[in-house]
């Protein structure tokens, strides 16, 4: 058995208040790890800034590594826990900003950085789209990252599975009234790829959006390992066995029986 404990944090970031959000995230890490051994904590998308920052993202964005990552890396090392979280990332060219996710390992090192591929609506005005779907090998298994609307695209999670992902972390800002879509997509991505999906969705309200939470961990058989109520801030713990992924894939031959030559339309630009 490769059993690990995953925590999904459901929080309402304060809009534009990076330091306040960082301190809250640090307190969540301390609170979660104080009384139990946890291997991975997943935070929402854009957890350090909030969502509706518009042109302010250019000023709020951070380099990787930078102040935000260094602060959370220290927390990860202090408590020997992996952290996955979303932030606005800037490049050397200040006007280039990405909606990004970072996985920090239990030694406080940046393990994986992912830039959101599927931008929705006004996100396209604030961010540049990424183009690579990445999987990293951690001390406990293969982990992939997705952000928000990426979840709606089966190709994204399938690419991670084909790269060997056993656990997909989804850092999200899904808003009302799309609660049903959120739940259905989580189950679909887990089942169709025989993978664990650990999804942390934010809560709270901003100028025009209301976010519903409902953070969930789903297993490769479609079973719920943990689930949170809508709206309330907090966290949930899930104990999962990553060996279940290999067993499910061996039983179903899910990836082996694919017929890529029949899927040409999937990669055609429309």
C-alpha positions as CSV (number, residue, x, y, z in Angstrom):
1,X,0.0,0.0,0.0
2,X,1.1,3.5,-0.8
3,X,-1.3,5.3,1.6
4,X,-1.1,9.1,1.9
5,X,-3.2,11.7,3.6
6,X,-4.4,14.7,1.5
7,X,-6.0,17.8,2.8
8,X,-8.1,20.2,0.6
9,X,-8.4,23.7,2.0
10,X,-11.6,25.7,1.2
11,X,-10.9,29.4,1.8
12,X,-12.1,32.8,0.7
13,X,-9.0,34.9,-0.3
14,X,-9.1,38.6,0.5
15,X,-9.2,40.4,-2.8
16,X,-5.8,41.9,-3.6
17,X,-4.4,41.4,-0.1
18,X,-1.4,39.1,-0.8
19,X,0.2,39.3,2.7
20,X,-3.0,38.7,4.5
21,X,-3.8,35.7,2.3
22,X,-0.2,34.3,2.8
23,X,-0.5,34.5,6.5
24,X,-3.9,32.7,6.4
25,X,-2.4,30.0,4.3
26,X,0.4,29.6,6.7
27,X,-2.0,29.3,9.6
28,X,-4.0,26.6,7.6
29,X,-0.8,24.6,7.2
30,X,0.1,24.8,10.8
31,X,-3.5,24.0,11.9
32,X,-3.7,20.9,9.6
33,X,-0.3,19.5,10.4
34,X,-0.3,20.2,14.1
35,X,-2.3,17.1,15.1
36,X,-1.8,14.6,12.3
37,X,0.6,13.5,9.6
38,X,-0.4,15.0,6.3
39,X,1.5,14.4,3.0
40,X,-0.1,17.0,0.8
41,X,-2.3,20.1,1.2
42,X,-4.1,21.6,-1.8
43,X,-5.2,25.2,-1.8
44,X,-7.5,27.0,-4.4
45,X,-6.6,28.8,-7.6
46,X,-5.2,32.4,-7.2
47,X,-5.3,31.8,-3.4
48,X,-2.8,34.6,-2.7
49,X,-4.7,37.4,-4.7
50,X,-8.4,36.5,-5.1
51,X,-10.0,36.3,-8.6
52,X,-11.4,39.7,-9.8
53,X,-8.2,41.7,-9.7
54,X,-8.2,42.7,-13.4
55,X,-5.3,44.9,-14.4
56,X,-4.0,44.7,-10.9
57,X,-2.7,41.2,-11.5
58,X,0.3,42.8,-13.2
59,X,1.2,44.4,-9.9
60,X,0.2,41.5,-7.6
61,X,1.9,38.8,-9.6
62,X,5.0,37.2,-8.2
63,X,8.0,35.4,-9.8
64,X,8.7,31.8,-9.1
65,X,10.6,31.5,-6.9
66,X,9.8,34.8,-5.1
67,X,8.3,36.1,-1.9
68,X,5.1,34.1,-2.0
69,X,6.8,30.8,-2.9
70,X,9.6,31.3,-0.4
71,X,7.1,32.0,2.4
72,X,5.1,28.8,1.7
73,X,8.2,26.8,1.0
74,X,9.3,27.6,4.6
75,X,6.0,26.4,5.9
76,X,6.2,23.2,3.8
77,X,9.7,22.5,5.2
78,X,8.7,23.3,8.7
79,X,6.0,20.7,8.7
80,X,7.4,18.2,6.1
81,X,4.4,18.5,3.9
82,X,3.8,19.0,0.1
83,X,1.8,22.1,-0.8
84,X,-0.1,22.8,-4.0
85,X,-1.6,26.3,-4.6
86,X,-2.5,28.8,-7.2
87,X,-1.0,32.2,-7.7
88,X,-0.5,34.9,-10.3
89,X,2.9,34.5,-11.8
90,X,4.9,37.1,-13.7
91,X,7.9,36.7,-16.0
92,X,10.9,39.0,-16.5
93,X,8.7,40.9,-19.0
94,X,6.5,42.5,-16.4
95,X,3.4,42.5,-18.7
96,X,3.4,38.7,-19.1
97,X,1.3,37.2,-16.3
98,X,0.1,33.6,-15.9
99,X,-2.5,32.0,-13.8
100,X,-0.2,29.4,-12.3
101,X,-0.1,26.5,-9.8
102,X,3.0,25.4,-7.8
103,X,3.7,22.2,-6.1
104,X,6.3,22.5,-3.3
105,X,7.8,19.4,-1.8
106,X,8.3,18.5,1.8
107,X,11.8,19.9,1.8
108,X,10.6,23.3,0.7
109,X,11.8,23.0,-2.9
110,X,9.7,24.0,-5.9
111,X,8.8,20.7,-7.4
112,X,6.4,21.5,-10.3
113,X,5.1,24.7,-11.9
114,X,2.1,24.7,-14.1
115,X,0.6,27.6,-16.2
116,X,-3.2,27.4,-16.9
117,X,-3.8,26.2,-20.4
118,X,-7.6,26.8,-20.7
119,X,-8.4,30.5,-19.9
120,X,-12.1,31.4,-19.6
121,X,-13.8,34.7,-20.3
122,X,-12.1,37.7,-18.8
123,X,-9.1,35.6,-17.7
124,X,-7.9,36.0,-21.3
125,X,-7.6,39.8,-20.7
126,X,-5.4,39.3,-17.6
127,X,-3.3,36.2,-18.3
128,X,-1.3,34.6,-21.0
129,X,-2.3,30.9,-21.6
130,X,0.2,28.2,-20.8
131,X,0.8,25.3,-23.2
132,X,2.3,22.4,-21.2
133,X,0.5,19.9,-19.0
134,X,3.1,18.6,-16.5
135,X,3.5,15.7,-14.1
136,X,6.1,15.5,-11.4
137,X,7.4,12.5,-9.4
138,X,7.1,13.2,-5.7
139,X,8.3,11.1,-2.7
140,X,4.9,9.3,-2.7
141,X,3.9,9.2,-6.3
142,X,3.2,10.9,-9.6
143,X,1.3,14.2,-9.3
144,X,-0.3,16.4,-12.0
145,X,-1.7,19.9,-11.6
146,X,-4.8,21.5,-13.1
147,X,-6.4,24.9,-12.6
148,X,-10.1,25.8,-12.6
149,X,-11.6,25.5,-16.0
150,X,-9.0,23.0,-17.1
151,X,-11.3,20.5,-15.3
152,X,-13.9,20.8,-18.1
153,X,-11.5,19.5,-20.7
154,X,-11.1,15.7,-20.7
155,X,-8.0,16.0,-22.9
156,X,-6.1,17.8,-20.1
157,X,-6.6,15.1,-17.4
158,X,-6.0,12.4,-20.0
159,X,-2.6,13.9,-20.9
160,X,-1.7,13.9,-17.3
161,X,-2.8,10.2,-16.9
162,X,-0.7,9.2,-20.0
163,X,2.3,10.9,-18.4
164,X,1.8,8.6,-15.4
165,X,-0.2,10.8,-13.0
166,X,-1.7,8.9,-10.1
167,X,-3.1,12.0,-8.4
168,X,-4.4,15.1,-10.0
169,X,-4.6,18.2,-7.9
170,X,-7.2,20.8,-9.0
171,X,-6.8,24.3,-7.6
172,X,-10.0,26.0,-8.6
173,X,-12.2,29.1,-8.6
174,X,-15.5,27.6,-9.7
175,X,-18.5,29.9,-9.2
176,X,-22.2,29.7,-8.9
177,X,-24.4,28.4,-10.5
178,X,-22.1,25.7,-11.9
179,X,-22.1,23.4,-8.8
180,X,-23.5,20.5,-10.7
181,X,-20.9,20.8,-13.5
182,X,-18.1,20.9,-10.9
183,X,-19.2,17.7,-9.3
184,X,-19.8,15.8,-12.6
185,X,-16.5,16.8,-14.0
186,X,-14.6,15.6,-10.9
187,X,-16.2,12.2,-11.1
188,X,-15.7,12.0,-14.8
189,X,-12.0,12.9,-14.7
190,X,-11.3,10.4,-12.0
191,X,-13.2,7.5,-13.5
192,X,-12.2,8.0,-17.2
193,X,-8.5,8.1,-16.2
194,X,-8.5,5.7,-13.2
195,X,-6.8,8.4,-11.1
196,X,-7.3,10.2,-7.8
197,X,-8.5,13.8,-8.1
198,X,-8.0,16.2,-5.1
199,X,-9.9,19.4,-5.8
200,X,-9.8,22.5,-3.7
201,X,-12.4,25.1,-4.7
202,X,-12.6,28.5,-3.0
203,X,-15.6,30.0,-1.3
204,X,-16.7,33.6,-0.6
205,X,-17.9,36.5,-2.8
206,X,-16.2,39.2,-4.9
207,X,-17.7,42.0,-7.1
208,X,-19.6,39.8,-9.6
209,X,-18.9,36.2,-8.6
210,X,-20.0,34.0,-5.8
211,X,-17.9,30.9,-5.2
212,X,-19.4,27.7,-3.7
213,X,-16.6,25.5,-2.4
214,X,-17.6,21.9,-2.4
215,X,-14.0,20.8,-2.3
216,X,-13.7,17.0,-2.9
217,X,-11.3,14.1,-3.3
218,X,-12.5,11.4,-5.7
219,X,-10.9,8.0,-6.2
220,X,-10.3,5.9,-9.4
221,X,-13.5,3.9,-8.9
222,X,-15.6,7.1,-8.5
223,X,-15.7,6.8,-4.7
224,X,-15.6,9.9,-2.6
225,X,-12.7,10.0,-0.2
226,X,-13.7,13.3,1.3
227,X,-16.1,16.1,0.5
228,X,-16.8,19.5,2.0
229,X,-20.1,21.4,2.3
230,X,-20.7,24.4,0.1
231,X,-19.6,27.9,1.3
232,X,-18.0,27.1,4.6
233,X,-14.3,27.7,5.0
234,X,-12.3,24.8,6.4
235,X,-10.5,21.7,5.3
236,X,-11.1,18.0,4.8
237,X,-8.7,15.1,5.1
238,X,-8.7,12.0,2.8
239,X,-6.6,8.9,3.3
240,X,-6.0,7.4,-0.1
241,X,-4.0,4.4,-1.4
242,X,-2.2,5.3,-4.7
243,X,-1.8,1.6,-5.4
244,X,-5.5,1.6,-6.3
245,X,-4.6,3.5,-9.4
246,X,-2.3,0.8,-10.8
247,X,-4.8,-1.9,-9.8
248,X,-7.7,-0.2,-11.6
249,X,-5.7,0.4,-14.7
250,X,-4.5,-3.2,-14.8
251,X,-8.0,-4.5,-14.3
252,X,-9.5,-2.3,-17.1
253,X,-6.6,-1.9,-19.4
254,X,-8.0,1.6,-19.7
255,X,-5.0,3.2,-21.2
256,X,-3.6,0.3,-23.2
257,X,-6.7,-0.3,-25.3
258,X,-6.9,3.3,-26.5
259,X,-6.9,3.8,-30.3
260,X,-5.1,7.1,-31.0
261,X,-5.3,6.7,-34.8
262,X,-9.1,7.1,-34.4
263,X,-8.8,10.3,-32.4
264,X,-7.5,12.8,-35.0
265,X,-10.3,15.2,-34.5
266,X,-9.3,15.8,-30.9
267,X,-6.1,17.6,-31.8
268,X,-7.6,19.5,-34.8
269,X,-7.9,23.3,-34.3
270,X,-11.5,24.5,-34.9
